[in-house]
Amino acid sequence: MSVSTAHPPRKPKDPERTRADILQAALEEFARRGFEAATVRDIAARIGMSHGMIRYHYETKEKLWFAAVDFLFERLAGAVALSPEDQMRLEAGDISVLRDWLRGYVRYCARHPEHARIMMQESVAPSDRLRQALEKHLIVAHQSGIKILEGMKAHGLIAENIHPISYIYMVSGACQNMFALAPEVRYALGYDALSDEAVDAHSEAVVAIFCPE
């Protein structure tokens, strides 16, 4: 009696997992090289996939960039979006909401330094890509943030002379930069900015600066 040596059929890879792998690889490559220098071949090589397969799904590098940025902001919203109830509490002066949000945002930035890096790459010069991405993902969020900050200012939680836009970008920079620049921090100071201990310490430092007791 002969024994079959055929391998069992491979289970198809989960389409959502494949999509996430492609888009994460794209984010990392666009963040490292910028849109112009990044190639679909290099993105495919990161995950051991043919560049033809990526082009089959996304057709052009620009469509892939937009899909990756959509993925990026959807992930951010899932991680740190305030509920309507928390927004109302914060506008009413409940500073504990901001403390918790800052801690969550710092941890998100540490897990995904490519977020700050890709936006810095794209924001060096004006482009239609940047404009379209901001119109889709950031303008409404920033308008909501300004409303919240005006409410905080009315309760004395932010100094009257601090413009809300300045506050938004100060908080953003404080939460993001050490992780986006982690290689610099390591080379210059011998400090692993992405270690659990460093992330925890940075989280509490940001809270101490923006939400002192």
N, C-alpha and C positions, 0 to 999 in steps of 0.2 A: 504494500500500500504506500503510495507516495504521500509525502507531507508537503503541504503548500508552504512556500517561503515568502509569499506575497505579504507586503506590509499592509496593515489596516489602513483604510482611507484616512487622510489627514482631516481633522476637523477644521472647517473654514474659520479663518480669523474673524473675530467679532468686528463688524463694519465700524461700529462706534470707536472701538479701540484703535483700529487702523487709522480712522480719521484723526483721532487725538494724537497718535504718534506722528503722523504727517505734519499736522499743524504745530505741534510742539517743536519738531525738528526745524520747521520753517521759522518759527519765532527765534530760536537760538541762532540760526544762521543769519537771519536779517539783523538781529541784535548785534551780532559780532562783526558783520561786514557792511551793513547798510544795504539798501535795496539794490543799488546799481551793481555792487560787487558780488552780491550773493548769487549763486547759480542753483538751478533746480537739480543739477547733477550732485552738487555738494549736499543739498538738503536730502536727496534720496540716499546718498552714501551714509548719512548719519544713522539711518534706520535699515540699511541693507535692502533697499527697494529700488527697482529700476526707475530712472527718471521718466521713462515713458508711461509708467503706471501713474505717477503723480500728475503728469500732463493730461492723462486720460480723465482724471478726476477734476482737475482745476484749470486745464487748458493753457493758461498763461501764467507767467511769474506774477504779474500784477493781480490777477484773480486770486492766486494763492496768498499773496500778501494781505489782501482784504479779508480773506477767510481766516487767516491766522490772527489778524487783529480783532475780528469779531470774536473768535475763540478766546482771545486774551481778555477782552472786556466782559464777556459773559462769565468767565471764571472769576474775575474780580468782583463782579456784582454778586455772584453766588457766595463769595467769601466774606464780603464786608458791607453789603448794602444794609442800610438802616430800614427797619420796618416803619410804617407810618406812625405807629405808637411811639417808637423811640425818637422819631423826628419831632413829634409833638412834645415829648418830655424834654428834649434838648432845647427846643425853642423856648420852653417854659423855664429853662434855667437849671435842669438836672445835669450837672457836670459829670456825674458818674457814667452817663451814656457815652460822653466823649472819651472818657478814660478807657472804657471797654473797647470802643471803636478803634482808638489809637493802638491799643495792644494787638487787636486783630489785624490791623493794617500793617503794622511793623512785621508781624509774622508772615503775612502774605508777601510782603516785599522781600523778605529773606528767602522764602521758598521759591520766589519767581523773580530773581534779579533781571531776567530778560525783559520784564515789563518796562522798567525804567530805561533799560538800554535801547530797546527798539524805538521808544518814543523820543529819546534823546537823539538817536541817529536820524530819525525822520524830521525832527524839529530844527535841525541845524539851518535849513533853508526852507522857504515856502514851497509847497507843492500841492497839486490837486489831491494827491493821496492823503496828505495830512489834513487838508480842509475837509474832505469827505469823511475821514475817520472821526474827526472831532465833531462834525455835525451829527454824526450817527450816535456817538458814544459819550461825548464829554460835555457838550454845551448845555444840555438840559440838566445833567448832573451838577455842573458848576453853578447853574442858576439856582438849583435847589440848595446847594451848599451855601451860597450867598444869603439866601433867605434864612437859613438856620443860623448863620453867623450874625446876621442883623438881630435876630432874636436873642442870641447870647450876649451881644453887645448891650442890648436894652436892659439885660439883667446884670450888667457889670462884670460879665465873665471874660470879656475881651476889652482891652483899653480902647477908649473912644477914638484915639488917633491912629489906630491900626486899620488900614483898608482891608476889607474882606478878601480881595484878590491877593494882596500880599500875604495874608494869613494862610490862604489855601496853598500857595506855593512854598511858603515857609514850612508848613506841616508836611507837604509832599516831599520836599527836599530832605527834611529831617528824617522821615521814615524810610526813604528810598536810598539815599546816596551811599551810605556805608556799604550796603549790599551790592549796589550796582558797581561800585568801585572796589569790590572785595580783593581783586588781585593787587591793586595799588596798596591797600591797607596791609596785605600780607607782606609785600616786598619792602614797603617803607617802614613798617612798625613791627613786623613779625607777629601779627595778630590775625587769628582766624575769625573774620567777621561773620562767617556763616555757621560757626559752632553754636550748639544749643545755649551754652553759657553766654556767648556774646549777644545772641539774639534776645535772650531774656533781659540782659543788662541794658541793651539799647532800648528795648520796649519800655522799661521803667524810667530810663533817662528821658525819653520823649514825653512820657506822661508827666514827669516832674517839671519839665520845662513849660509845657503847654497847659497843664492842669494842676498847678501846685495846690497843696492842701491849704 
